């Protein structure tokens, strides 16, 4: 989660610089995306705080409700409050997992955009080496408007030919690309952790219910 929040925050800042510098001439065309970036950065602050507290609660819940150690030493006991608390955390984690699945898919969009941009630059470089004519690769473009980064009336909104290839060589592009990949990986690990916790805690709760029906508490 720290990887997602830290890299995601910096990636959004670099995206603002990248799009404003190379894809938008008028500040009014960029105002919507700038507002969205600032809003999402505040969301990242909230996510970091929430998951930090949620992790502490899960740890406390594990100490409070588990009976594995007591069962090993011959004193297996669970309370109605503990089982109710476990069920509450299971439901909350299921909800968070489905929400985070959407976040994980959303994080893949900038990675997809920058990957396509890098591949387009690679194709331009190949054409530039094999053909001396500028017209052979000047029509190859990346349009930020197609990905919803800018409104359709934004100018220029796109970058073509060797101009695009030069953008791909800048440090801003490579830093932004690497940060989005790291944020995407962080979102994937967080999603995996939520699923693992769901499996473990659901199994533990089922065992508690089963042993409770047998009169072992």
NORFEN-V795140 format. One record per residue. PSI is psi as a letter, one per 20 degrees, with the letter a starting at -180 (* if undefined). Layout:
# NORFEN-V795140
psi
PSI
PSI
This chain:
# NORFEN-V795140
psi
h
h
g
g
g
g
h
g
g
h
h
h
g
h
g
g
g
g
g
h
g
i
i
p
h
p
h
h
h
i
h
g
h
g
h
g
g
g
g
h
h
h
h
g
g
g
g
g
g
g
h
g
h
h
h
g
h
h
g
h
h
g
h
h
i
q
j
g
g
h
h
h
j
j
m
p
p
q
r
h
g
g
h
h
g
g
h
g
h
g
g
g
h
g
g
h
g
h
g
h
h
h
g
g
h
h
h
i
g
h
g
g
g
h
g
h
g
g
h
g
h
g
h
g
h
g
h
h
h
h
p
i
p
h
i
h
j
i
i
o
r
o
o
h
h
h
j
j
h
q
r
h
j
q
p
h
i
r
p
r
b
h
g
g
h
h
g
i
i
q
h
g
g
h
g
g
g
h
g
h
g
g
h
g
g
g
h
g
h
g
g
g
h
g
g
g
h
g
g
g
h
g
g
g
h
h
g
g
g
g
h
h
h
i
j
o
*
